Amino acid sequence: MQAASDAVPRSGKFVAPGTVPSANRLIRVRQALSDELTAMAADHGFEIDADPASDEWIARRDGLTLPWLCDFVEAGLKRAISGMSADIIGGPCVTRLDRSLTHSHPRLPYRRALRIVGGRGWRLALGDDLHGEAQASLVRFCGLLPVQVMFLPGQPRPASLAPHRQGVSYVLPWAGEALHGELPLNGADGPAVCRLRLDRLLQFLLGLEDSTAVSADAGA
């Protein structure tokens, strides 16, 4: 049985620290982030489909390996962070994001991630997806750094991941899973497919409790 959320240790330092920006600033932040992501995708040969209605970006590219993809998404997140200057997101956000910019982001096999959240009160079986509260506990365990949960060949994986796929889930402080990437097992044909939630990436950058304040509809 899943533990109640109040079984997870809580502290004031885990409260989302940001405040919702003005509409004009939000538009500016969103545009700067979109420009960074578009440039990065072009630099590395990805094809991008963006769905403004759902705030989801889908990127595809052939010929990738899982280690390369894990390195790429971490470098991409750090590139997005470094592009957010104080005049765009405010000085407190720049200061808060410095640790995510200067530290390596933990990479945990799925089974290890389950053991960690199990020790923090969430009873998940092999094959279960990490729900939002478990993701938050995992991020706190890793010192409020972004965390990559890897679904490796020949190892346990969520039932939602096809058996012929491997992949990575990128979990961000306050925002949960902002990117989910999948690619064929080694030697198989087919592209890597990454699904990025722009609203959750904005939620992380701005340190907000709720992504609805930065969704496409809110910024329109």
C-alpha positions as CSV (number, residue, x, y, z in Angstrom):
1,M,0.0,0.0,0.0
2,Q,1.2,3.5,-0.8
3,A,2.2,5.5,2.2
4,A,0.5,8.8,2.9
5,S,2.4,11.9,1.8
6,D,2.7,13.1,5.4
7,A,5.0,10.1,6.0
8,V,7.7,11.8,3.9
9,P,9.9,14.1,5.9
10,R,9.2,17.8,5.1
11,S,11.0,21.0,5.8
12,G,10.6,24.6,5.0
13,K,13.6,24.5,2.6
14,F,11.6,22.1,0.4
15,V,8.9,24.7,-0.2
16,A,8.9,26.1,-3.7
17,P,10.8,29.4,-3.4
18,G,9.7,31.3,-6.5
19,T,6.9,33.7,-7.2
20,V,4.9,33.9,-10.4
21,P,6.3,36.6,-12.7
22,S,4.4,39.3,-14.4
23,A,2.8,38.4,-17.7
24,N,5.4,40.5,-19.7
25,R,8.3,38.8,-17.8
26,L,6.8,35.3,-18.3
27,I,6.5,35.9,-22.1
28,R,10.1,37.0,-22.1
29,V,11.3,34.0,-20.1
30,R,9.3,31.6,-22.3
31,Q,10.7,33.1,-25.5
32,A,14.3,33.0,-24.2
33,L,13.8,29.3,-23.2
34,S,12.2,28.4,-26.5
35,D,15.0,30.1,-28.4
36,E,17.6,28.1,-26.5
37,L,15.9,24.8,-27.0
38,T,15.3,25.4,-30.7
39,A,19.0,26.4,-31.2
40,M,20.2,23.3,-29.2
41,A,18.0,21.0,-31.2
42,A,19.3,22.4,-34.5
43,D,22.9,22.2,-33.4
44,H,22.5,18.4,-32.8
45,G,20.3,17.4,-35.7
46,F,17.0,16.9,-33.8
47,E,13.6,17.3,-35.5
48,I,11.2,19.2,-33.3
49,D,7.4,19.1,-33.1
50,A,5.9,21.6,-30.7
51,D,2.3,21.4,-29.5
52,P,1.4,24.8,-28.0
53,A,-1.9,23.4,-26.7
54,S,-0.2,20.9,-24.4
55,D,3.1,22.7,-23.9
56,E,4.8,19.5,-25.0
57,W,7.8,19.4,-27.4
58,I,8.7,16.2,-29.1
59,A,12.3,15.8,-30.4
60,R,13.5,12.9,-32.7
61,R,16.8,11.8,-33.9
62,D,18.3,8.5,-35.3
63,G,21.5,6.8,-34.3
64,L,21.7,7.6,-30.6
65,T,22.9,5.6,-27.6
66,L,21.4,6.0,-24.1
67,P,24.7,7.3,-22.5
68,W,24.9,10.0,-25.3
69,L,21.2,10.9,-24.7
70,C,21.8,11.2,-20.9
71,D,24.8,13.5,-21.4
72,F,22.9,15.5,-24.0
73,V,19.9,16.3,-21.9
74,E,22.0,17.2,-18.9
75,A,24.1,19.5,-21.0
76,G,20.9,20.9,-22.6
77,L,19.4,21.7,-19.2
78,K,22.6,23.4,-18.1
79,R,22.6,25.4,-21.3
80,A,19.0,26.5,-20.7
81,I,19.9,27.5,-17.1
82,S,23.0,29.5,-18.2
83,G,20.9,31.4,-20.7
84,M,18.6,32.6,-18.0
85,S,20.2,35.8,-16.8
86,A,19.1,37.9,-13.7
87,D,17.4,40.4,-15.9
88,I,15.2,37.6,-17.4
89,I,14.3,35.5,-14.4
90,G,15.5,37.6,-11.4
91,G,18.6,37.4,-9.2
92,P,17.2,35.0,-6.6
93,C,16.4,32.4,-9.3
94,V,19.9,32.8,-10.8
95,T,21.4,32.2,-7.4
96,R,19.2,29.2,-6.7
97,L,19.9,27.6,-10.0
98,D,23.7,27.9,-9.7
99,R,24.0,24.5,-7.9
100,S,22.1,22.7,-10.7
101,L,24.4,24.4,-13.2
102,T,27.7,23.6,-11.5
103,H,27.1,20.1,-10.1
104,S,26.7,16.8,-12.0
105,H,23.1,15.5,-11.9
106,P,22.6,12.1,-10.3
107,R,21.8,9.2,-12.7
108,L,20.0,6.3,-11.1
109,P,18.9,3.0,-12.5
110,Y,15.2,2.5,-12.1
111,R,15.6,-0.3,-9.5
112,R,17.9,1.9,-7.4
113,A,15.4,4.8,-7.6
114,L,12.6,2.5,-6.3
115,R,14.8,1.4,-3.4
116,I,15.5,5.1,-2.5
117,V,11.8,6.1,-2.5
118,G,10.9,2.9,-0.7
119,G,13.2,4.0,2.1
120,R,11.3,7.3,2.3
121,G,7.9,5.7,2.6
122,W,6.7,5.0,-0.9
123,R,5.9,1.3,-1.4
124,L,6.3,0.8,-5.2
125,A,6.7,-2.5,-6.9
126,L,8.9,-3.3,-9.8
127,G,7.0,-2.2,-12.9
128,D,5.4,0.8,-11.2
129,D,5.9,4.3,-12.5
130,L,7.3,6.9,-10.0
131,H,4.4,9.1,-9.1
132,G,4.8,12.8,-8.4
133,E,5.3,12.5,-4.6
134,A,7.9,9.8,-5.1
135,Q,9.7,11.9,-7.7
136,A,9.8,14.8,-5.2
137,S,11.2,12.5,-2.5
138,L,13.9,11.3,-4.9
139,V,14.9,14.9,-5.8
140,R,15.1,15.7,-2.1
141,F,17.3,12.6,-1.4
142,C,19.6,13.8,-4.2
143,G,20.0,17.3,-2.6
144,L,17.5,19.1,-4.7
145,L,19.4,18.5,-7.9
146,P,17.8,17.4,-11.1
147,V,17.8,13.5,-11.3
148,Q,17.9,11.2,-14.2
149,V,16.2,7.8,-13.7
150,M,17.5,5.4,-16.3
151,F,15.7,2.4,-17.8
152,L,18.6,0.1,-18.9
153,P,18.7,-2.9,-21.2
154,G,18.2,-6.2,-19.4
155,Q,17.2,-4.5,-16.1
156,P,13.8,-3.9,-14.5
157,R,11.7,-1.1,-16.0
158,P,8.2,0.3,-15.6
159,A,5.4,-1.7,-17.3
160,S,4.6,1.5,-19.3
161,L,7.9,1.2,-21.2
162,A,7.9,-1.2,-24.1
163,P,10.2,-4.2,-23.7
164,H,12.2,-3.3,-26.8
165,R,12.9,0.2,-25.6
166,Q,15.4,1.8,-23.1
167,G,15.2,5.4,-21.8
168,V,15.6,8.1,-19.3
169,S,13.2,10.2,-17.1
170,Y,14.5,13.6,-16.1
171,V,13.0,14.7,-12.8
172,L,13.4,18.3,-11.8
173,P,12.9,20.0,-8.4
174,W,9.4,21.3,-7.8
175,A,8.4,20.2,-11.4
176,G,8.6,16.4,-11.5
177,E,9.3,14.7,-14.8
178,A,10.0,17.4,-17.3
179,L,11.6,15.1,-20.0
180,H,11.0,11.5,-21.0
181,G,13.3,10.0,-23.6
182,E,13.1,6.6,-25.2
183,L,15.2,4.9,-27.8
184,P,15.5,1.4,-29.3
185,L,17.7,-1.2,-27.6
186,N,21.3,-1.3,-28.9
187,G,21.5,-2.4,-32.5
188,A,17.8,-1.9,-33.3
189,D,16.5,0.6,-35.8
190,G,14.4,3.6,-35.0
191,P,14.8,7.1,-33.6
192,A,15.2,8.3,-30.1
193,V,12.1,10.2,-29.0
194,C,12.2,12.8,-26.3
195,R,9.1,14.4,-24.9
196,L,9.7,17.7,-23.1
197,R,7.2,19.6,-21.0
198,L,8.0,23.2,-21.5
199,D,5.7,24.3,-18.7
200,R,7.5,22.0,-16.2
201,L,10.9,23.3,-17.3
202,L,9.7,26.8,-16.7
203,Q,8.3,25.8,-13.3
204,F,11.8,24.5,-12.3
205,L,13.6,27.6,-13.6
206,L,11.2,29.9,-11.8
207,G,10.9,27.7,-8.6
208,L,7.1,27.5,-8.7
209,E,4.8,25.2,-6.9
210,D,2.4,24.8,-9.8
211,S,3.0,24.7,-13.6
212,T,-0.4,26.1,-14.5
213,A,0.8,29.6,-13.8
214,V,3.4,29.2,-16.6
215,S,1.4,27.1,-19.1
216,A,0.9,28.2,-22.7
217,D,-2.7,29.4,-21.9
218,A,-1.5,31.5,-18.9
219,G,1.2,33.1,-21.0
220,A,-1.0,33.9,-23.9
